[in-house]
Amino acid sequence: MLLAERRKLQTEINDLQQKLNDANESAIEKEKKHTGIIQDYKQIIQRLEQDMTTLNETLELNTPLLANIVKISPKKKIEVKVENDEIAQQMIKQEMYEMLTCEDETNAIISSDMNENKPQQKVEVKWILKRISLRRLI
């Protein structure tokens, strides 16, 4: 009887050891998964920091241009004179409005002085001005 009880207890010990080993393996796999997720988030944060740096550099480069523009009030027309059509198109393509700190619609007229002999060409652009909040990127 003692031998049968001993075998029964040994079987229970073996079962418990197997469950412990399985639990340890499961914990190791979960830890690897969480480590991978953490690494993914670190990469995302690094990318966002790089994007913020790029946005800040772009803002610094464009601030002198924007300083020449009169403060914009809602629904006010402003006139920005540029050397030629290329610069006007470049300003439009660069989407300078994203760097301004207004959140309202504004009409802007960009006029280009091509030649004194030629009439002034005007390009009317409707800009949706919006605030860039770098905190929202994080």
Secondary structure, DSSP 8 states (H G I E B T S, - for coil): -HHHHHHHHHHHHHHHHHHHHHHHHHHHHHHHHHHHHHHHHHHHHHHHHHHHHHHHHHHHHHHHHHHTS----TT--EEEEESSHHHHHHHHHTTGGGGS---SEEEEEEEE---SSS--EEEEEEEE-----HHHH-
